Amino acid sequence: MTHEQQYLTAKEAANRLGISVATLYAYVSRGLIRSEETDGKSRARRYRCEDVDALRQRKEARRNPAQAVETALHFGAPVLTSAITLIENGRFYYRGHDVLTLARSHPFEEVAALIWRGNFDVEGLFPADSALSALPPFLAQLPPIEAFQAALPLAAVHDWAAYDLAATAVPQTGARIVTLLTAVATGQ
């Protein structure tokens, strides 16, 4: 694809999306489609073809979610990347570390710290006690998933820090949830 083919005019982009040019401008202002000035002297802009196509695919997926899933499942081998995970060549990686190696060489808490914090430091991450000082006895009578579903809101009432979305607080909340659910699962 040549450099020029990577871009569309406003009219081409709007037609491809089945929208008006005014709606295209709204998508650009919301950051859904990138645009840049043309090399000419006019005020015309050009629009990234890949952004237009990605937006069109998202719109189609909302209209027909079953087809979107079918397409995703038959697209080929998954290659999923993020700052946390990578699936490549049949291998899984957390923050650049092979998952099998992590499972063999690091305890669960350190792997959780790696995922949540980006390092193996568990200091201050996992609490000594759960958000519920004593689990309600009725939880032991429930199937595991239902017990988890009941325990979380009970714990949330006593855990105001759970609503703190600061980057340092979210991993601690996750660790408290894991600790709580482990206690529920083991009945301790």
ABEGO torsion letter per residue (X at the ends): XBAAAABBBAAAAAAAAGBBAAAAAAAAAAGABBBBBBABABABBBBBAAAAAAAAAAAAAAABAAAAAAAAAAAEBBBBBBAABBBBGGBBBBGGBBAAAAAAABBAAAAAAAAAAGBABABGABBABBABABBBAAAAABBAAAAAAAAAAAAAAABAAAABABAAAAAAAAAAAAAAAAAAAAGX
